[in-house]
Amino acid sequence: MVKIRCKLNYHELRTTKIKVFAIGVRDGVFGNNPPFITPPTTIAALQLLIDDYSAKYDAFLLHTASLSEVDDARDLLMEGLDLIRPYVDTVANGNATIVSLAGFVPTKGSTTNVIIPVQPFGVNLVRGIQGELIAECAVITDADSYGAVLASQPLPPWFTINGFGQVVIEQGSTPTPVPPLPPSAPSAGTIGGILDLTKTRKKTFKDLEVGVTYYVYFWAVNAAGVSPLSNAVSKKVIEL
């Protein structure tokens, strides 16, 4: 079967319907990074086309612009959408969910065999303002979103995430007793760990304890499943 792509049905839209559709594409493509990291145009350029068509159409209703002026503005807006459409098809690679995320309507067809993302790499952890750490990993091919966990101690061996995004504790692998808190561990009432479930690659962790070394781990997600946890990267929170 033919791979799922963006439908061309928006070419038939007129009146305010084409404006509504274009706004949906604007918000879908420029509001979701990832997966839309390098669109072929800018949000400002697309917005100018939307505004021009909207102004010409409103003027036509007030009998201050001709129908040909409206059609010319519509043609330019169509060209702007047609510039974005093949980029979305490339990013989606047959995934109807990503096509819809971009504001387009997916065609009928078969999805490609999406592969579970690889283990995240290129993890970077830097200090922000007082009590803040900022983490980011490299772009993972085919990943739709990213998660991360920050902990005041390295995660124990039994903390793993399977391909369904579930933390699994193996039979007979009862966690070892927690040792006495090392000097770098947070005191009672402070943050010992944060689970970040937002979709972006960049994670900001706030209100952390000065003097504590924190460890961050990433995972990547797409329609096929969840990647293994990344290797840990650590950073000590210091007084600024």
C-alpha positions as CSV (number, residue, x, y, z in Angstrom):
1,M,0.0,0.0,0.0
2,V,1.0,3.6,-0.5
3,K,2.7,5.3,2.4
4,I,0.5,7.8,4.4
5,R,1.1,11.4,3.4
6,C,-0.5,14.8,3.8
7,K,-3.8,15.1,1.9
8,L,-4.1,17.8,-0.7
9,N,-7.7,18.5,0.2
10,Y,-6.8,22.0,1.5
11,H,-6.4,23.1,-2.1
12,E,-10.2,23.0,-2.3
13,L,-10.8,25.3,0.7
14,R,-12.0,28.8,0.3
15,T,-13.4,31.7,2.4
16,T,-12.3,31.6,6.0
17,K,-11.8,27.9,5.9
18,I,-8.4,28.2,4.3
19,K,-7.3,30.7,7.0
20,V,-8.3,28.3,9.7
21,F,-6.4,25.5,8.1
22,A,-3.3,27.6,7.6
23,I,-3.4,28.7,11.3
24,G,-3.6,25.0,12.2
25,V,-0.5,24.2,10.1
26,R,1.3,27.2,11.6
27,D,0.6,26.1,15.2
28,G,1.3,22.4,14.4
29,V,4.6,22.8,12.6
30,F,6.1,25.8,14.5
31,G,4.7,24.7,17.9
32,N,6.1,21.2,18.0
33,N,9.9,21.0,18.1
34,P,10.6,18.1,18.0
35,P,9.6,16.5,15.6
36,F,9.6,19.6,13.4
37,I,13.1,20.9,13.9
38,T,14.0,22.6,10.6
39,P,10.9,23.8,8.7
40,P,11.6,25.1,5.2
41,T,10.2,28.6,6.0
42,T,9.6,30.8,9.1
43,I,6.5,31.3,11.2
44,A,6.7,35.0,10.3
45,A,6.7,34.3,6.6
46,L,3.7,32.0,6.9
47,Q,1.9,34.5,9.1
48,L,2.3,37.3,6.5
49,L,0.6,35.1,3.9
50,I,-2.2,34.3,6.4
51,D,-2.7,38.0,7.3
52,D,-2.6,39.1,3.7
53,Y,-5.3,36.6,2.6
54,S,-7.4,37.5,5.7
55,A,-7.2,41.2,4.9
56,K,-8.0,40.8,1.2
57,Y,-11.0,38.5,2.0
58,D,-12.4,40.9,4.6
59,A,-11.9,43.8,2.2
60,F,-13.8,41.8,-0.5
61,L,-16.7,41.3,1.9
62,L,-16.8,45.1,2.4
63,H,-16.6,45.6,-1.4
64,T,-13.2,47.3,-1.2
65,A,-11.2,44.5,-2.9
66,S,-11.9,42.5,-6.0
67,L,-12.3,38.7,-6.1
68,S,-9.1,38.5,-8.2
69,E,-7.2,40.1,-5.4
70,V,-8.6,37.5,-3.0
71,D,-7.6,34.7,-5.4
72,D,-4.1,36.1,-5.8
73,A,-3.6,36.2,-2.0
74,R,-5.1,32.7,-1.7
75,D,-2.7,31.4,-4.3
76,L,0.3,32.8,-2.4
77,L,-1.0,31.2,0.8
78,M,-1.3,27.9,-1.0
79,E,2.2,28.1,-2.2
80,G,3.4,28.7,1.4
81,L,1.5,25.6,2.5
82,D,2.7,23.6,-0.4
83,L,6.3,24.5,0.6
84,I,5.7,23.0,4.1
85,R,3.8,19.9,3.1
86,P,6.7,17.8,1.6
87,Y,8.8,18.7,4.7
88,V,6.0,17.3,6.9
89,D,5.8,14.2,4.7
90,T,9.6,13.6,5.1
91,V,9.5,14.1,8.9
92,A,6.4,11.9,9.3
93,N,7.7,9.1,7.1
94,G,4.3,7.5,6.9
95,N,3.3,8.2,10.5
96,A,-0.3,9.5,10.5
97,T,0.0,10.9,14.0
98,I,2.8,13.2,13.0
99,V,1.0,14.3,9.9
100,S,-2.0,15.3,12.1
101,L,0.3,17.0,14.6
102,A,1.4,19.3,11.8
103,G,-2.1,20.4,11.1
104,F,-2.5,18.4,7.8
105,V,-5.0,15.5,7.2
106,P,-3.3,12.1,6.7
107,T,-4.1,10.1,3.6
108,K,-5.1,6.4,3.8
109,G,-2.3,4.0,3.4
110,S,0.1,1.9,5.4
111,T,2.5,3.2,8.1
112,T,6.1,2.3,7.8
113,N,7.8,0.1,10.3
114,V,8.7,2.5,13.0
115,I,11.7,1.4,15.1
116,I,12.0,2.0,18.8
117,P,14.4,5.0,19.3
118,V,18.0,4.2,20.2
119,Q,19.5,5.0,23.6
120,P,19.8,8.7,24.0
121,F,23.4,10.1,23.7
122,G,25.1,13.4,23.9
123,V,23.5,14.2,27.2
124,N,24.7,17.6,28.5
125,L,24.0,19.0,32.0
126,V,24.8,22.6,32.9
127,R,24.2,25.0,35.7
128,G,21.5,27.7,35.3
129,I,20.6,30.3,37.9
130,Q,20.8,29.6,41.6
131,G,19.6,26.0,42.4
132,E,18.9,25.2,38.7
133,L,20.3,22.6,36.3
134,I,19.5,22.5,32.6
135,A,19.8,19.2,30.7
136,E,19.6,18.3,27.0
137,C,20.4,15.3,24.8
138,A,21.2,14.9,21.1
139,V,18.4,14.6,18.6
140,I,17.4,11.0,18.3
141,T,16.3,9.8,14.9
142,D,12.5,9.1,14.8
143,A,12.0,10.2,18.4
144,D,8.7,12.1,18.9
145,S,9.4,13.2,22.5
146,Y,11.9,12.8,25.3
147,G,11.7,12.2,29.0
148,A,14.2,12.6,31.8
149,V,14.8,11.8,35.4
150,L,17.1,13.7,37.7
151,A,18.2,12.1,41.0
152,S,20.5,13.0,43.8
153,Q,22.1,9.6,43.6
154,P,22.8,7.2,40.7
155,L,19.8,5.1,39.8
156,P,20.0,1.6,41.2
157,P,20.4,-1.3,38.7
158,W,16.8,-2.4,39.2
159,F,15.5,0.9,37.8
160,T,15.0,0.2,34.1
161,I,12.4,1.3,31.6
162,N,11.1,-1.3,29.1
163,G,9.9,-0.6,25.5
164,F,6.5,0.2,26.8
165,G,7.7,3.0,29.0
166,Q,7.3,1.0,32.3
167,V,9.7,0.8,35.2
168,V,10.4,-2.9,35.7
169,I,11.8,-4.5,38.8
170,E,13.0,-8.0,38.0
171,Q,11.9,-11.0,40.1
172,G,14.4,-11.5,43.0
173,S,16.1,-8.2,42.5
174,T,14.9,-6.6,45.7
175,P,16.6,-3.2,46.1
176,T,19.4,-3.2,48.5
177,P,18.9,-1.3,51.8
178,V,19.5,2.4,51.4
179,P,23.0,3.2,52.8
180,P,23.6,6.1,55.2
181,L,23.2,9.4,53.3
182,P,26.5,10.6,52.0
183,P,27.6,14.2,52.7
184,S,26.3,15.3,49.3
185,A,22.8,13.9,49.8
186,P,20.0,16.4,50.4
187,S,18.5,16.9,53.8
188,A,14.9,16.1,54.7
189,G,12.5,18.3,52.8
190,T,14.7,19.0,49.8
191,I,14.5,17.6,46.3
192,G,16.0,14.2,45.9
193,G,14.7,13.6,42.4
194,I,12.5,14.9,39.6
195,L,10.7,13.0,36.8
196,D,10.3,15.2,33.7
197,L,7.5,14.0,31.4
198,T,7.4,17.0,29.1
199,K,8.1,16.2,25.4
200,T,11.0,18.5,24.7
201,R,14.7,17.6,24.7
202,K,15.6,20.5,26.9
203,K,14.8,20.0,30.6
204,T,15.1,22.6,33.3
205,F,15.2,21.4,37.0
206,K,14.7,24.1,39.6
207,D,14.9,24.5,43.4
208,L,17.8,22.1,43.8
209,E,19.9,21.8,46.9
210,V,23.3,23.6,46.8
211,G,26.1,21.2,47.4
212,V,24.3,18.2,46.1
213,T,25.5,16.3,43.0
214,Y,22.6,15.3,40.7
215,Y,22.5,12.7,38.0
216,V,20.3,13.0,34.9
217,Y,19.1,10.2,32.6
218,F,17.1,10.6,29.3
219,W,14.9,8.3,27.3
220,A,13.3,8.8,23.9
221,V,9.7,7.9,22.7
222,N,7.9,7.3,19.4
223,A,4.9,5.3,18.2
224,A,7.0,2.0,18.4
225,G,8.0,2.3,22.0
226,V,10.5,3.7,24.5
227,S,14.3,3.7,24.3
228,P,16.6,2.4,27.0
229,L,17.8,5.0,29.6
230,S,20.8,7.0,28.6
231,N,24.0,6.8,30.6
232,A,24.1,9.2,33.5
233,V,25.6,12.7,33.4
234,S,26.2,14.4,36.7
235,K,26.7,18.0,38.0
236,K,27.1,19.5,41.4
237,V,24.9,22.4,42.4
238,I,27.1,25.2,43.7
239,E,26.5,28.6,45.3
240,L,26.4,31.3,42.7
